Amino acid sequence: MGLLNIIRLMKLREKQSIREISRHTGLSRNTIAKYLNAGTIERTFTVPERPSKLALFGKRQIRPTSPRWHR
C-alpha cells in the first residue's frame, strides 16, 4: 500500500489529525495537507510477464561434460 493511501486511511478511518499523521510518518504537516487536498489516486504498477533466465534452456537437462565432475 502506498504512502498516499496510508495517509488517507489514517485521516478518514482512524480520525487522526494532520499533526498525528506527521509524527507517525515523519513527513511535514504541509506535505500531508497537500496530499490530502490533492485528491489524486496513487498509481499501481503491474509487473509485466517476463520469461525467466533459465527459460532459454527449456526442459533440457544439463549434464557434466567430463568425468572430473563426479569426484
N, C-alpha and C positions, 0 to 999 in steps of 0.2 A: 504494500500500500504506500502510495506516495505521500510526501510531506503535506501537500495541499489537502489531501483527504484526511490526514490525521488532524490538521488544524481545524478543519470544518467539523469533524466528529467531536473534538474537544469543546468547540464553541456551541454547537447546536444540540448535541445529545447530552453531554456531560455538564452543560451550562457553566463552563469555566470562563472567567474574564480574560481579556487580552493579556493582562499582566501575568496571570497564572500560566497561560499558554506560553508566554515568552520565557518565563522561568523554566518551564519544562523542556522547551525545545532549544533554548539558547539563542533564539532569534530576537531581534529588536521588536518593540511594540509597533513601530511604524511599518515594519515588514509584514507583520501578522495582519495588521489592519488593511494593508494594501492587498494581501492575498484574499482576505475575506470580502473586500469590496469589489474585487475584480470580477468575480462570478465566472471565471473560466473553468473549463473542465480539463483535468490533467490527462495528457495523452497516455495511452497504453502502448507499449512496444511489444510486438509479437516477433518471436524468433523464427526466421524463415527455415524451411526444411533444407538441410544440407546433408549430403552423403558423408559418412564417416571416412576417416583417412584409410581405414582398412578395407573399405568397400571396393577399392581398386583391385584387390586380390581375390575378391569373390569368396567362394567356399573352398578354394584351393588350399590344400594343406602345405605348409612349409616344412620340408624335410631337410635334415642335415646333408651337406654335400660330401663330407669326408668322415671317416670313422673316428677322427680325433674328438668329435663331439660326444662320443659315448664313453668317455673315461670315467 
